[in-house]
Amino acid sequence: MEVQFVNLGLQYKELKEEILEKIDYISSRGSYVLSEEVEDFEKNFAKYCGVKYSVGVGNGSDAIFFSLLSQNIGKDDEIITAPNSFVATAWTIANCGAKIVFSDVGEDYNINPHKIEKLINKKTKAIIPVHLTGKIADMDAISNIAQKHNLIIIEDAAQAVGAKYKDKKAGSFGITGCFSLHPLKNLHVNGDGGVVTTNDKVTYHYLKKIRNHGLVNRDECEFWGYNSRLDSIKAGIANIKLKYLDKWNNRFRQIALYYRNELEDFLEVPKENSFEKPIYHRFIIQYQKRDDLKKFLFEKGIETKINYPIPLHLHPAASDLEYRIGDFPVAEKQAKRILSLPIYAELSDNEVEYVVQCIKHFFK
């Protein structure tokens, strides 16, 4: 048996008729940019996340970048975030002129609140917790720290659409929540896309302008903005898929539970608290001889990935920050041990069982 790490074509086949009908409807009307379809998705997504507003943008990176700019973050500001995320979390901070300040993570891969406070100084402006793997960070503790020091919270919720923490959904904790609609995400739009959530009316109106050149209307530009709009066809696809998202996320959770129950005696598996509901965008295990296991599974036809093998502070792009090996021991240790197993809604029970049996065979 062969088990792909992802198989995006399977989801399309299931929704092909709905998607093609939607594309035909939008194309026949010829309304491709900032249409009612986009507005409908923004309303639907805001309602889904339990917030007042959402704004569709070109990708998840711009969702973070525009969020930072919306809070006047720039030169001489410092932003605290985790070092084990995708590079977009870091470059958006650097490219708005602020300084990246990394803070180590906990065993759940999310930023460790106990490490944050000692990094705060008069230049600190915001905290960007990354809800890695679809598990929301400890937002009670992070929110308390932010309130105590008058800091902004911008959620990097790219991997956590639909995840819950104490009955609140990802994207409802900070001044903004930033989501990616990239093909590898639980909710995707058959290409690049992003969306920002907020409860703040001023931020909402700023985001609507900055994604569209800074225009107030077609003829008047309030400030120099960017061209990063979620187009109508992708919004239409998102509207279709949003109806199925909870069903898909429940399937992710079902697979994760099986993996966890079957593999916890052999290697380190994710833990889950009673007050949270992760959506397992990635199911990451840890094992000291990770590379041996990865090779073994590849030979058995099972594709796995490492998310992410190099912590952000050790990338060449971060050299000016002068971090060194050993600065963030938990994140660095995890990077040498982590392995992502196949997990997606269309994965069959037989494929999941095959992955489990092959891992057990490796240990035998």
C-alpha positions, 0 to 999 in steps of 0.5 A, spaced: 500 500 500 502 507 498 499 512 503 500 519 500 502 525 505 496 529 502 492 528 496 488 534 494 485 531 488 480 527 492 477 533 496 476 536 489 473 530 486 468 530 492 466 537 491 467 537 483 460 538 481 459 544 486 465 547 485 464 547 477 457 550 478 460 556 482 465 557 477 460 557 472 456 562 475 461 567 477 464 567 470 457 568 467 456 574 471 463 576 470 464 579 477 471 577 479 474 582 484 471 584 491 464 582 489 458 579 493 461 572 493 467 575 497 462 579 501 458 573 503 464 569 505 467 574 509 460 574 513 460 567 513 467 566 516 466 571 521 460 568 523 464 561 523 469 564 528 465 568 532 467 575 531 464 581 528 468 582 521 473 578 517 477 581 510 479 576 505 486 577 502 491 574 497 494 569 502 496 568 509 502 571 509 499 578 508 494 577 513 499 577 518 503 583 515 497 587 514 495 586 521 501 588 523 501 595 519 494 596 522 497 597 529 502 602 526 507 597 528 514 598 525 521 601 526 524 601 533 518 596 535 519 589 537 514 583 536 515 576 540 513 570 537 515 562 536 521 560 533 518 553 530 513 556 525 513 557 518 518 563 515 512 567 514 511 569 521 518 572 521 518 575 515 512 579 516 515 582 522 521 584 519 518 587 513 514 592 516 521 594 520 520 591 527 525 587 530 523 579 531 524 577 538 523 569 539 521 566 545 521 558 546 516 553 546 513 548 550 511 541 549 505 542 545 509 546 540 506 553 542 509 559 545 511 558 552 507 563 556 512 562 562 518 565 557 515 571 554 515 576 560 522 576 561 523 578 554 518 584 554 521 591 554 519 598 553 520 597 545 515 591 545 509 592 541 505 585 540 505 578 541 504 573 535 502 566 538 502 561 533 497 555 533 501 550 531 499 544 528 491 546 529 492 547 537 491 553 540 496 556 544 495 558 552 491 564 550 489 565 558 496 566 560 498 570 553 492 574 554 493 576 561 501 578 559 498 582 554 493 586 558 498 587 564 503 590 559 499 593 554 501 589 548 497 587 542 495 580 540 495 578 533 494 570 532 497 566 527 491 561 526 494 559 519 493 552 521 488 552 526 481 554 522 475 551 527 480 549 533 477 551 540 480 553 546 475 554 552 469 554 547 472 560 543 475 559 536 481 561 533 481 568 531 477 570 536 482 572 541 487 577 538 486 584 535 486 580 529 486 572 527 490 571 521 488 565 517 491 561 510 487 558 505 493 555 502 492 548 499 495 544 505 490 547 510 484 544 512 480 550 509 483 551 502 481 555 496 484 551 490 490 556 490 493 561 495 488 565 499 488 568 506 483 571 511 483 576 517 478 576 523 477 582 528 472 585 532 475 592 532 471 596 527 477 601 525 482 595 524 476 592 519 476 598 515 483 599 515 484 592 512 479 593 507 483 599 504 490 596 505 488 590 501 486 594 495 491 599 494 489 604 500 483 606 496 477 609 499 473 608 493 475 607 485 478 614 484 481 616 491 487 613 495 487 614 502 494 611 503 499 607 499 497 600 500 498 593 497 494 589 491 492 583 495 485 581 494 481 574 495 478 573 488 471 571 487 472 564 484 476 563 490 471 566 495 466 562 492 470 555 493 471 557 500 463 558 501 462 551 499 468 548 503 466 552 509 459 548 509 464 541 510 469 544 514 466 541 521 465 535 518 472 534 515 475 537 522 472 531 526 475 526 521 482 529 522 480 529 530 478 521 529 484 519 525 488 523 530 485 519 536 486 513 533 494 514 532 494 517 539 491 511 542 495 506 538 502 509 538 503 512 545 506 506 547 512 506 542 513 514 541 511 521 543 504 523 541 500 529 542 496 530 548 490 534 548 486 537 554 479 537 556 478 544 555 481 544 548 479 542 541 485 542 536 483 540 529 490 537 527 492 540 521 498 536 522 499 530 527 506 530 529 510 525 533 517 525 536 522 519 536 529 520 537 531 516 531 526 520 527 530 519 520 530 512 521 523 511 522 522 516 516 526 512 511 523 505 514 516 508 512 518 511 506 520 504 504 513 501 506 510 506 501 508 511 507 510 519 505 511 523 511 514 530 512 518 534 517 514 541 519 519 544 520 526 541 520 530 548 521 528 553 527 527 560 524 532 563 529 537 558 525 536 560 518 541 565 514 535 570 514 535 571 521 543 572 522 542 579 524 538 577 530 545 574 532 541 568 535 545 561 536 544 554 537 542 553 544 538 559 545 531 555 544 533 548 547 526 546 546 524 548 539 531 545 537 530 539 540 523 538 537 526 540 530 531 533 531 525 529 533 519 531 530 515 527 524 508 529 521 504 523 519 499 523 513 492 526 516 487 529 512 479 528 511 479 523 505 484 518 508 481 511 509 481 507 515 485 502 511 490 507 510 491 509 517 491 502 520 497 501 515 501 507 517 500 504 525 501 497 523 508 499 519 510 504 525 509 498 530 513 493 525 518 498 525 519 498 533 518 490 533 
